[in-house]
């Protein structure tokens, strides 16, 4: 089911005042030349693939603008949705058309330079025409607005890249997946790795190309979690039922970990009034995988599935155990504007930083989880593939009691 906001883009189809559009109206200007500090941020679109739009985002102000772009900082600073929309509304998307394999593009060269750093970088931008009062909504990426075709872009700073980034970008014999793991192990943020992949800065030379930002986010989460799972599948199972929870911007998560070999399921309950379900009755998005993993894309839950799985895998690798995990998400009416998969990844990671709640049986775990859910927990139980499989199995430990 598609959210009306995605199709409407502020046209007023819901007959309500659009809280997103109102923020973007603040920046309605006619100038075609400005300077400011890019957070740094680049965006590669997917429409028209392989001939797509790409570009650089920058505000008309200088200084530490990283908080305009990074979900890691939004979560750390507990930004509200209004804070995030206000930040995104200040960014101008200076875009250009290119083919995904077009390596001879001066604007793409600038985007590649910007992707090397995780610090703001001063830019001077010349546009072909004034910005449009427009924005793009997507489940995976934060709001992209204020687009205008670019005439020229000049960097006013020297880009400072970390040694590991510089090394892997220049090494054209390393596969993109291997480079992503190396960067992850060197403590680069997921957002930074995603940018490097998106502008074609990683991988074997002949295979390097632009990757739409939405796809690069999912690919990065997927590659890292699969790398961790290669080890996790050999660990001993957890010995008790564990529950973790978190909540951010109207996204409530419950993670139910069961003593079993690895399997994973995400059930998202889109509540009436939330961003992806403004007026329809409750609907569920469900995807799962067994011990062998998935072969196809999690097309129902989409990018959040891989972000949730990465957070779980980081926890299991830390404790050197494996488990089965059911993720229950209530997408509540408070989540009225999309803020991207990044905030869901950070909320999930934060859940696993807490001490787990331990239970001796499922009924006790369900009872505790229900105290935090707004929906009846049966909404999740009755639709869970993972719980059905878990209850079907005769567990060996029963024979030794």
Phi and psi in degrees as a GROMACS rama.xvg file:
@    title "Ramachandran Plot"
@    xaxis  label "Phi"
@    yaxis  label "Psi"
@TYPE xy
-102.525  136.134  UNK-2
-67.9132  138.795  UNK-3
-60.4514  -30.6611  UNK-4
-61.9058  -36.0008  UNK-5
-63.4173  -38.081  UNK-6
-84.9191  -33.145  UNK-7
-76.7694  -43.2938  UNK-8
51.5423  43.7856  UNK-9
83.2556  14.3382  UNK-10
-81.4329  -5.49766  UNK-11
86.6079  22.3624  UNK-12
-63.0521  -29.0099  UNK-13
-81.2516  -4.61664  UNK-14
62.1379  28.7688  UNK-15
-124.223  160.018  UNK-16
-69.6665  124.949  UNK-17
-79.9873  115.123  UNK-18
-68.5146  -23.8307  UNK-19
-77.9005  -49.7314  UNK-20
-60.2414  -38.5822  UNK-21
-59.6012  -36.755  UNK-22
-69.399  -38.5941  UNK-23
-73.9438  -22.2532  UNK-24
-64.5657  -23.0854  UNK-25
-59.0789  -32.7003  UNK-26
-96.3315  11.8745  UNK-27
-68.2996  105.271  UNK-28
-135.141  163.278  UNK-29
-106.493  -5.30738  UNK-30
-69.8719  153.838  UNK-31
-119.721  11.6552  UNK-32
-140.536  127.968  UNK-33
-154.322  163.967  UNK-34
-130.819  150.733  UNK-35
-179.265  -179.976  UNK-36
-101.509  111.852  UNK-37
-67.59  139.327  UNK-38
-55.4154  -33.4466  UNK-39
-90.1049  148.677  UNK-40
-149.809  138.579  UNK-41
-126.01  157.574  UNK-42
-140.031  131.695  UNK-43
-117.276  119.438  UNK-44
-80.5551  170.844  UNK-45
-115.378  -15.1364  UNK-46
-70.9246  132.708  UNK-47
84.9793  4.75194  UNK-48
-46.5865  130.994  UNK-49
-90.388  1.18676  UNK-50
-99.5618  106.26  UNK-51
-128.923  173.596  UNK-52
-95.2832  139.902  UNK-53
-137.51  165.02  UNK-54
177.58  -177.113  UNK-55
-119.044  139.665  UNK-56
-108.352  133.614  UNK-57
-154.537  146.074  UNK-58
-92.6555  173.913  UNK-59
-92.1948  48.2721  UNK-60
-154.896  156.551  UNK-61
-108.417  159.363  UNK-62
120.275  -160.234  UNK-63
-78.2603  93.6896  UNK-64
-102.766  10.417  UNK-65
-55.3392  -32.381  UNK-66
-69.9367  -8.79264  UNK-67
-77.3054  -11.9973  UNK-68
-129.5  -30.5864  UNK-69
-97.8946  115.124  UNK-70
-62.6607  -27.4508  UNK-71
-60.1197  -39.9048  UNK-72
-77.8818  -33.2226  UNK-73
-60.1418  -46.1211  UNK-74
-69.4737  -42.6576  UNK-75
-58.814  -39.8759  UNK-76
-92.766  2.51574  UNK-77
52.4136  50.3783  UNK-78
-61.2554  142.664  UNK-79
-81.7193  168.813  UNK-80
-60.1491  -40.1176  UNK-81
-62.8107  -38.7629  UNK-82
-60.8481  -43.5422  UNK-83
-68.1398  -44.8382  UNK-84
-62.5824  -41.1475  UNK-85
-61.8763  -40.1711  UNK-86
-66.6554  -45.395  UNK-87
-66.2018  -30.905  UNK-88
-68.0108  -19.1481  UNK-89
-83.6717  -13.7753  UNK-90
-87.5717  133.344  UNK-91
-102.503  130.043  UNK-92
-95.9139  97.0944  UNK-93
-84.1442  105.419  UNK-94
-113.354  160.469  UNK-95
-146.071  154.667  UNK-96
-91.9362  140.61  UNK-97
-158.79  163.328  UNK-98
-91.4637  150.498  UNK-99
-61.2348  -22.6643  UNK-100
-108.176  12.2819  UNK-101
-79.6  98.895  UNK-102
-86.3871  -11.4024  UNK-103
-103.825  76.4712  UNK-104
-143.732  117.522  UNK-105
-64.8382  -31.4151  UNK-106
-72.0328  -36.3215  UNK-107
-65.8289  -35.9101  UNK-108
-59.8564  -40.4772  UNK-109
-66.7922  -42.4003  UNK-110
-61.4241  -40.1035  UNK-111
-63.3858  -39.7271  UNK-112
-63.589  -45.2708  UNK-113
-61.6831  -35.5488  UNK-114
-67.3166  -15.7548  UNK-115
-71.3117  -25.6109  UNK-116
-108.797  157.338  UNK-117
-111.127  11.3643  UNK-118
-114.244  152.378  UNK-119
-58.9298  148.448  UNK-120
-137.942  131.179  UNK-121
-72.3658  133.878  UNK-122
-133.048  153.303  UNK-123
-119.835  126.388  UNK-124
-123.044  133.77  UNK-125
-116.664  125.061  UNK-126
-104.301  150.671  UNK-127
-72.8119  -30.6882  UNK-128
-154.527  164.597  UNK-129
-60.4822  160.271  UNK-130
-66.4264  152.738  UNK-131
-89.6205  145.061  UNK-132
-81.1795  84.5812  UNK-133
-152.013  158.524  UNK-134
-154.281  157.704  UNK-135
-114.355  134.781  UNK-136
-112.562  138.328  UNK-137
-152.635  146.791  UNK-138
-63.3633  -32.8051  UNK-139
-91.4781  -31.8221  UNK-140
-117.552  154.178  UNK-141
-63.7644  165.476  UNK-142
-57.4328  130.883  UNK-143
-111.919  120.329  UNK-144
-137.392  -177.298  UNK-145
53.9013  53.1568  UNK-146
-79.3173  151.49  UNK-147
-161.854  142.578  UNK-148
-67.0485  139.137  UNK-149
-92.0691  143.644  UNK-150
-102.057  -39.6805  UNK-151
-162.197  149.436  UNK-152
-135.122  132.711  UNK-153
-127.279  132.628  UNK-154
-85.5845  131.628  UNK-155
-100.336  1.33666  UNK-156
-126.919  159.5  UNK-157
-83.3157  131.499  UNK-158
-74.5394  129.88  UNK-159
-109.061  112.149  UNK-160
-106.03  147.003  UNK-161
-66.9491  150.52  UNK-162
-55.878  -43.5392  UNK-163
-64.1535  -39.4263  UNK-164
-63.3501  -49.3565  UNK-165
-59.5603  -42.0207  UNK-166
-62.7083  -48.4867  UNK-167
-74.013  -30.4396  UNK-168
-67.8772  -36.9623  UNK-169
-82.0255  -17.3176  UNK-170
-88.0386  102.449  UNK-171
-92.2053  13.7743  UNK-172
-106.423  -6.51287  UNK-173
-90.8915  130.548  UNK-174
-62.4345  149.677  UNK-175
-59.1479  -41.9565  UNK-176
-62.9797  -40.1179  UNK-177
-67.5572  -39.1947  UNK-178
-64.235  -40.8597  UNK-179
-60.3347  -42.9169  UNK-180
-64.9621  -42.3064  UNK-181
-61.8726  -42.824  UNK-182
-66.6323  -39.6413  UNK-183
-62.1033  -43.5754  UNK-184
-69.4665  -16.3664  UNK-185
-95.6948  13.7748  UNK-186
70.8132  25.5349  UNK-187
-70.8639  146.636  UNK-188
-69.2258  154.611  UNK-189
-60.2619  -38.503  UNK-190
-60.2312  -42.2078  UNK-191
-67.1757  -43.9561  UNK-192
-60.4659  -41.8234  UNK-193
-58.9931  -42.8485  UNK-194
-63.2653  -42.9251  UNK-195
-61.5323  -41.4392  UNK-196
-68.3929  -41.4283  UNK-197
-63.3498  -38.859  UNK-198
-89.5068  7.10719  UNK-199
78.7065  32.1132  UNK-200
-93.5123  -0.121544  UNK-201
-126.887  151.578  UNK-202
110.873  175.44  UNK-203
-65.071  140.489  UNK-204
-50.0601  -49.1185  UNK-205
-69.1779  -17.5862  UNK-206
-99.507  -5.56766  UNK-207
-69.0892  133.619  UNK-208
-161.396  166.899  UNK-209
-69.9128  140.346  UNK-210
-123.621  121.072  UNK-211
-47.3163  137.479  UNK-212
-52.8516  -42.6306  UNK-213
-57.9288  -43.9311  UNK-214
-70.4876  -36.9032  UNK-215
-67.4336  -31.8253  UNK-216
-64.2456  -50.1843  UNK-217
-64.2696  -42.5877  UNK-218
-60.8435  -41.3893  UNK-219
-65.1872  -47.9185  UNK-220
-60.5968  -40.8108  UNK-221
-67.5185  -46.9333  UNK-222
-62.0169  -44.0478  UNK-223
-68.9168  -43.9358  UNK-224
-66.3836  -35.6824  UNK-225
-66.4156  -36.599  UNK-226
-60.9558  -43.9003  UNK-227
-68.343  -37.7226  UNK-228
-65.708  -28.2283  UNK-229
-58.7888  -26.6921  UNK-230
-95.0996  -41.1713  UNK-231
-59.3807  -37.5133  UNK-232
-62.6374  -14.3958  UNK-233
-99.5161  -3.56746  UNK-234
-81.08  161.209  UNK-235
-69.2661  149.534  UNK-236
-70.9923  152.53  UNK-237
-63.268  158.255  UNK-238
-100.827  -12.1366  UNK-239
-138.297  165.175  UNK-240
-76.1472  129.233  UNK-241
-121.981  143.597  UNK-242
-130.044  134.425  UNK-243
-126.544  153.631  UNK-244
-147.186  158.598  UNK-245
-157.904  165.515  UNK-246
-152.789  135.796  UNK-247
-156.159  125.646  UNK-248
54.5363  36.7475  UNK-249
85.5044  9.6291  UNK-250
-106.673  108.406  UNK-251
-103.993  128.66  UNK-252
-117.957  137.842  UNK-253
-125.673  126.112  UNK-254
-110.972  113.778  UNK-255
-103.614  112.219  UNK-256
-103.659  128.211  UNK-257
-115.159  144.393  UNK-258
-71.3406  95.9476  UNK-259
-165.285  170.947  UNK-260
-65.8983  161.003  UNK-261
-60.7241  129.839  UNK-262
-154.467  163.853  UNK-263
-151.687  137.113  UNK-264
-146.07  140.032  UNK-265
-120.568  126.528  UNK-266
-119.308  115.717  UNK-267
-105.368  124.018  UNK-268
-100.856  108.55  UNK-269
-86.5096  102.347  UNK-270
-78.6431  149.897  UNK-271
-58.0525  129.203  UNK-272
100.233  -9.29453  UNK-273
-82.1423  170.176  UNK-274
-59.0472  -37.0484  UNK-275
-94.9666  5.75881  UNK-276
-152.743  69.1401  UNK-277
-65.9561  -28.729  UNK-278
-142.843  -10.3348  UNK-279
-83.6716  164.257  UNK-280
-63.3977  165.429  UNK-281
-50.5327  135.989  UNK-282
-137.954  156.343  UNK-283
-112.957  141.87  UNK-284
-115.224  125.84  UNK-285
-134.04  133.025  UNK-286
-144.033  152.292  UNK-287
-155.023  168.579  UNK-288
-148.675  150.275  UNK-289
-94.5659  -165.803  UNK-290
-58.8722  -32.4252  UNK-291
-77.9361  -15.2924  UNK-292
92.7968  179.133  UNK-293
-95.2794  149.025  UNK-294
-108.388  -17.6462  UNK-295
-119.953  170.475  UNK-296
-72.6072  141.06  UNK-297
-75.6336  81.7372  UNK-298
-76.5916  -12.7874  UNK-299
-87.8098  -52.2875  UNK-300
-82.1038  -27.8852  UNK-301
60.4816  -139.276  UNK-302
-57.6335  -32.0528  UNK-303
-62.0337  -30.1273  UNK-304
-56.8068  -46.8478  UNK-305
-74.519  -32.6035  UNK-306
-66.401  -42.9841  UNK-307
-63.6357  -42.4527  UNK-308
-65.109  -37.7744  UNK-309
-62.1246  -44.5307  UNK-310
-60.6184  -43.0184  UNK-311
-62.1013  -46.9656  UNK-312
-63.1861  -36.2242  UNK-313
-62.0993  -39.6275  UNK-314
-67.7923  -47.048  UNK-315
-63.5953  -37.4633  UNK-316
-66.4791  -36.4657  UNK-317
-64.4694  -41.5592  UNK-318
-92.7901  -2.3164  UNK-319
56.7082  49.5567  UNK-320
-139.289  164.493  UNK-321
-121.161  161.138  UNK-322
-161.767  168.193  UNK-323
-92.1732  145.931  UNK-324
-140.678  127.234  UNK-325
-106.45  123.022  UNK-326
-102.134  123.551  UNK-327
-113.273  120.906  UNK-328
-121.475  126.19  UNK-329
-98.6881  115.384  UNK-330
-92.6773  101.699  UNK-331
-91.7519  165.18  UNK-332
-57.5034  -24.1777  UNK-333
-63.3447  -22.7599  UNK-334
-87.4387  82.6159  UNK-335
-97.7576  -6.74897  UNK-336
-144.449  137.326  UNK-337
-71.156  137.048  UNK-338
-122.314  8.77884  UNK-339
92.8684  163.859  UNK-340
-67.0768  -27.4898  UNK-341
-55.2927  -39.8484  UNK-342
-69.5983  -30.0741  UNK-343
-72.4938  -37.0656  UNK-344
-63.0249  -44.9853  UNK-345
-69.1051  -36.5887  UNK-346
-64.1123  -40.597  UNK-347
-65.7249  -43.8565  UNK-348
-60.0327  -40.8139  UNK-349
-65.8003  -33.7278  UNK-350
-57.1732  -41.2252  UNK-351
-81.549  -1.76184  UNK-352
-84.1455  -14.0709  UNK-353
-85.1735  162.916  UNK-354
-72.6348  132.133  UNK-355
-68.9704  146.709  UNK-356
-83.9363  130.475  UNK-357
-107.368  135.168  UNK-358
-133.96  150.252  UNK-359
-89.0064  -17.8149  UNK-360
-151.852  166.269  UNK-361
-65.6962  -36.7872  UNK-362
-60.787  -41.6508  UNK-363
-65.3601  -40.5747  UNK-364
-64.0743  -45.0911  UNK-365
-61.3403  -40.1944  UNK-366
-62.006  -41.6156  UNK-367
-69.5772  -43.9116  UNK-368
-60.3071  -39.2994  UNK-369
-59.9371  -29.0972  UNK-370
-65.627  -18.684  UNK-371
-106.825  -16.1218  UNK-372
-85.8458  151.451  UNK-373
-91.4364  -31.1391  UNK-374
-87.8376  154.952  UNK-375
-60.3369  135.802  UNK-376
-63.8209  -20.8726  UNK-377
-59.6888  -25.4989  UNK-378
-54.7281  -37.7482  UNK-379
-88.9319  -44.382  UNK-380
-58.9395  -47.4731  UNK-381
-70.8107  -15.0518  UNK-382
-111.2  7.15234  UNK-383
-90.9841  119.166  UNK-384
-65.1362  -41.8787  UNK-385
-62.9402  -43.3347  UNK-386
-67.8474  -36.6585  UNK-387
-61.9161  -43.4403  UNK-388
-66.0388  -39.9465  UNK-389
-65.2159  -42.6164  UNK-390
-72.5001  -25.0818  UNK-391
-70.1137  -33.3522  UNK-392
-74.4042  138.919  UNK-393
-89.8855  112.593  UNK-394
-82.2336  137.707  UNK-395
-57.3366  -34.037  UNK-396
-65.8608  -17.9595  UNK-397
-67.4788  -27.2886  UNK-398
-77.9011  -9.65774  UNK-399
-113.302  12.4506  UNK-400
